[in-house]
Amino acid sequence: MKQSRLMSLVESVANVVVGYGVAVVTQILIFPVFGLHTTLAQNLKMGAVFTVVSIARSFVLRRVFEAIRMRSAK
């Protein structure tokens, strides 16, 4: 059964939403180890930028692999 574009996007967004929380917590814990001191607001903004990039990357890769799968099924 083929995955629709919409479901590919939904899956990517769900994956990245969880990743966003992990990323922000990781930044809060790891940045001070490297001497970087940021506010919570800055961590949330940086996490948001990385989240948008991650959603786009995940969606494009999913569509590429789906196209490969469909091509090899023919």
BELSULBEL-V291185 format. One record per residue. N is the residue number from 1. SS is DSSP state (hx for helix, st for strand, lp for the rest). Layout:
# BELSULBEL-V291185
n	ss
N	SS
N	SS
This chain:
# BELSULBEL-V291185
n	ss
1	lp
2	lp
3	lp
4	lp
5	hx
6	hx
7	hx
8	hx
9	hx
10	hx
11	hx
12	hx
13	hx
14	hx
15	hx
16	hx
17	hx
18	hx
19	hx
20	hx
21	hx
22	hx
23	hx
24	hx
25	hx
26	hx
27	hx
28	hx
29	hx
30	hx
31	hx
32	hx
33	hx
34	hx
35	lp
36	lp
37	lp
38	lp
39	lp
40	hx
41	hx
42	hx
43	hx
44	hx
45	hx
46	hx
47	hx
48	hx
49	hx
50	hx
51	hx
52	hx
53	hx
54	hx
55	hx
56	hx
57	hx
58	hx
59	hx
60	hx
61	hx
62	hx
63	hx
64	hx
65	hx
66	hx
67	hx
68	hx
69	hx
70	hx
71	hx
72	hx
73	hx
74	lp
